[in-house]
């Protein structure tokens, strides 16, 4: 009636084998060919209500130990044997096995990148187990049902097959194996379905850009059919095509010669005509102006039909005589005036002879006449005048006249004050001024049209002054400091070191140096990490200061804590790099304050430091500076354009400028800022709008593409792309084009190049900025913006705890320092360290007014803090500071 079933032992739980027979006198189990002892059987009897026969049911327990102790050629098995008066009956053999599932998959699925509509096969071999594990697939933690999607098949030996990949098939796939014992989960495999970009159709050809003669027309296409997706390849080829074209020039019409006069008509008129056919207007040219037909009296006004009576003849005769008389009179007067003229120059304003420095006008000299302005009157040397306005010679003859005359004798005591166009742009003055004693009717000697101008384009202020950049290869500054402290600056690099007052013991002097590593950095960032600024060394490393010093390092990251994780690292004596802290970390060992373009670090020990940025998202932006240089090559017809993409730090730009100087390069346009995202898209640099009949560039070289990894992992080395252009003729001296630098699916910058390739005509681009090359080291009070006496009062006031909270913590908050205040709490004078940080941040502007306002807002300072500040400003040391950057 019931036979024993196959069973699995789970962990240490025994299993029960049952057997039921009717009619049966006895039932016994036999396991592995041996009878099970009668005491191990549990027997139950019952009566079948229908037949009245006896039903016997027997069951036994099988333990894990029994199965493990059995060593036979086959699995552990049991069967039951029943006896009755009818005979003997045996059941089937039931096997008993220990259930298990191993931990590790024999084969984990592997991630794949496949093109759209390609086949995806993910292999999975589950762990060994008894009973065999069932396999289930998950996509993004959701089960996959192949019955609902005909494109997916999971029946082939536990593998997942996607016949035609779709964009929606991108995701994380996991293989799940399970049996009665446990469940096992494989490693996730990331599947990316990418789309390679495809060109759209070409647009129609544009109209010819030249209205007359040879020009060009273009057509364009975009990489949007489809657009590249999920890292798919960008379209190959050019997005713009240009061809030459010829436009028919418009020809204006012109009259042919008049025809002969016609026969005199009864109305006393005759006619003549002409046509606009010499040539006729073509291609949109203008039609001839004027009349095509002309008529006039053919009887010299004596036509009888026009004269009503004889009295009109007398009237017309009188009018003619009057006209002739007037003409004779005019001619006579003209001849008389000409005979009376003796001079070639007519003085219009006599003040030119008698005044000091006054306005006069003169006419052009005629050949053979003397100069009327050479007067014998003695000049009044005591008269002082101011001449305002430009001195401009517009006529060549006027210029010759004024140069050769005695009006331009040198004046030994004249003083000329010239304001450049740069000063005018700052609002300093609006005109040139000339002060001095002048002779009567005299202009300053040696007049030049260039007064009040500067030979440069009106460019915006930029952070580099190219004329002041050091040409030395070693970027290092050294100075000896004492108890009063001071400041070290590596010129034009943005790197500086502030030694506070009292950091060095009294009666001690230390030689402190600050240097930038220009060799190949030993710090190799891992993965997508970026070296954000220069590797800076300050020393000596075997001394320690009693008060934290401030080290300023420029960086090129667009500061955003959601996109960047920035770390400070230090090189050990063994040459290895170890992390000091994260910028957002709360620690009492050091402090980092991140400004938009620089990081200010408070440290207690010298050494070699560097900033490392770890991008958290694809929106992390690395700021690049794009600059274009140019110079002639050995072949006079060639011209080289060199495009640099470097980190937006002063030291990176200085390195490029120094290299270009050695090559004779010239900066052609003000550099621009490019926001380069960490989204794996490449950088494209191209030359656009080259004059087609003046310059040429080799085919397929006008655009260069740089892989993302080369730009992102440049490790402070500038990216350099060169374009070689060739003139058609040596007569071409001007170059006008555009340089387009763009990140695919990102920011774009266009630099307009307009330059002369001749050295004598080339305009230089000069930038005005904080020039710190004249003061690389400042010692004592001259190095600080805040006078020492005011600094002592601030520290004494805010270091004292206050119940209202108006202490150093409020001072920090007013100076935009709101993070990691526990660092300042461990310092001997928290206010002094906060002011040191203020000094490091304001080394160029020294905005004491804003600091005074912050103190007044707190309400702890003297009611007349501005008066105190003004009093201290009169001190000599502070005056020196104001002259150097305030």
Phi, psi and omega in degrees: 000326180212127180253155178291140180261157173300144184219157178236134177271120180259120183057240183246017183274126178290159178248162182242127176254130184243151178211134184225135181216155181209132342282149183216136177269321180216148173224127177229150177263142173239123181241126179056035177085001181240142180288138177280140183300145184299329182290342181271358178268145171242121188241144178224142180239149178207174183240134176283120185293335184278311186260340183079013179272158183276133178250127179243133179235130183230141174217152178229160175257138175241125184262164178298324182295321179297318181291320182291328182282345181278131177231097182223176182287344180227178181293160174299128182221158178217149173214157181250149181235128182244142178241144172209178179294346178275340180141206185241145178223137179246144177271178175289160175279128178254122180273147179236121182231154177274123182278142177201167174210117182291164187278320190264137175289143176290333175207119176273149175293145182250142179294154183217152169241116185232150176286160179299140183072008173276168181269138178245127176233116177250119182269143177213123174242111187290166178296156177293140180196162175229119354290171182299141185285145171271143184249136176226142181255140176241142172238118183052043177070011177248136181297147178257126178250106182291343179288338181266350182224109182291343182281350184244136179228124179242017186269342188275092171053047177068002181276154176255124182238125173248114189293314179229113185292138175242163179300326181289348179278354175293137179163188179256122184251138182227138178262126180249127178242137183209144167222196186289350183265309188203176174240142178233146184238129180279173172292144179285141178246125181270124178251124178243120176261112184254160180237120174284140182293149178226144183286144170282176177290152177293143172287171176292152177296136178288166176294153178298130185287346179258128178285340182213127177089205185277140178206206178216155173226154186224163172219159186222165175212161182237153180273067184231015185230068356270174174282144178300140185219144176056042177084012177294158185291142175286155182299141176267144180110183184266143177272346181228135174242139177234141175226156178281154180214162180230122178259135178292128183287138177293139180244118177284144179287157179218144182288145167279175180291152179297148174284170176294153177295143178283174178293144181297130184274168177300339179274012179066032178231149170230157189240157166214151186228164175210160181235152180272072185226017184233065359266170173286155179295136179223156174054041178084014179289164183283147175282158182297141177267144180111183184268147176268354181220141182222139179226153177204165180289135185256010179239019181055039176080008183255021182293126185296328184291338183269351183251118186280326180209172186288339181292335179293331180297319179294321180298311182294325178294321178294318179298321180295319179296322180296318180297319181294320180296316179298319180297318179296321179296316180298317180296321180295314179299318180299316180295323180294315180297323180292323180291335181273350183281125182240351188238150178268345180234126177256122179281120181272327181232113184288349179295345177295338180269333189245335185283171179279285182228075189239167183283139173215158178238153179212157179260168181290138182289145174259150183299134173089001180254155179275170183267117183290337186284349178284077183276152179272001181290144180279136180285154177267105184281353182270352182281130178246129182229157173241125179256123181242131180121163183285148173261111188231126176258109185266333183254133181301322180293321177299318181297320179294320180300311186287332180287321186273344185280170179284357178295339187253028174294143183296145174249120186286335186253014181283141179241127183245128177244117185245131176255127181286166179295334177295318179292325177296319181295335178276357179084017182286319181206163181245354181205163174279146181234139178236122181241137176161175176270135185232149172289163177297125178064038185239140174257160175301141182285145176073041181299142181226139180293343186275000178302138176076012179233168175224141187278074175195159176283157183280087183262156177290155179296138183229165191277009179229138170251105190297331183288343184257000183290132181291144178264004179286146182280337183260119179268088184212140178230136181227142176202161179257125183242153178237203185297334183282349178077197181162194185222136174247137181226131169273111192305135171062026178239348184080002181263129180212162182223125180250118176262111185292163175295126179091357179290329178258135182302154179295150181060025176235150177224130181240139172271110184250139180235157179221124186219155176247128180286118179257356177278177176297125185291139176281349179274111180251104181299148181266142176060234181265010177297151186231138170279109191275345183204183181290156174275115191247134178241131174231147184198184012282152186281348185267010178240157179228145183261155181276340179233139182302137173264161184250121177251125180252123180235124177288154178221168185242015181270144170278110193294120175198114184294342178282342184245338183235145166238109189255133183236150174256128181238153181229141179271132180278174179294337178277359178090002179269158181253134178232148182282131178272311180190164168265147183300326181271004185279146175266114181210159179251003181277325177202176184220138178237129176240118186261113173264171183303328184236359182208158177242126180254122189240130175262121186226160177248351182225143178281163179162198179251125186233155178206152178257129179243132178250130177251111180292130180270328182222173178290348181273002177296129186248128172255121185278122180247142175258129182252123181228146181239128177240156179211153175196159177286146174267185181299321177280123187295342179275348182266150176217131185254130171252126180242123182252127180245137171240111185230165177297146182280064174230145182302323183291325177295319179293323179297320180299318179294318182296320179296318178296319181292326177300318180295332180267001182076027183281160181229130176288123189263340183204151178301128180301154180233161186261130178243129178268104184261116184272152179273052184252017175072006179273145188281175181248134180243132178235126184218155176254127185237160172054047174282130179307118192291333184251007177246324183229159174214156178227150183301143179301144176065016176245003182282350180225130177236137180243132183247128180299154182301316185297326181291326179282314187290323184255038182288343175056051176071007178265127183292144177273134188231124175234135183243142176235131181253119179250156181225133176280150174285321181223155176295345181290342179283116183241355181243142177234127178227122178199181178235142173249119181253122177240120184214148170265135180303126183059038181211206185287151181225141174229140178238125178253122180273116181261124176219101188214162173256140181272359176268134184299324184287335182258353187287134178269137180267146179255115183247138180246142179249132184202187176290106181266104182258012182287340181279340182228068180293338180221131176230131182247147174073208187297335181295339184276348187247144179278326181271121177303146187297325182293319177293321179300317180297320180293319180297316181295317180297328183281315189267344176287341180278124179301149182224139184294334180273002179081009180272066180235205185297335178294322175293323177298318178295318181297319180292341178257023176061036176243100186238000186244147174055049179290345178296335178297315182290330181295335181275354183275155179297321176227095181302321182297321181297320180292322177297318179292326175298319178294324176296319179299319180294323183284333187244038182290339180260323183265322180057050186283083180290333180297318180293325177293318178297320178297319179297320179293322179292325178296324179294326178087012181257351184270171178298146184298339179241057180296329179293325178293321178297318180298318180295323179296317182289335180296337181286350180292145184302317184297320182288327174301321179298321179294319180297326180288347186239044169134349180286000000 
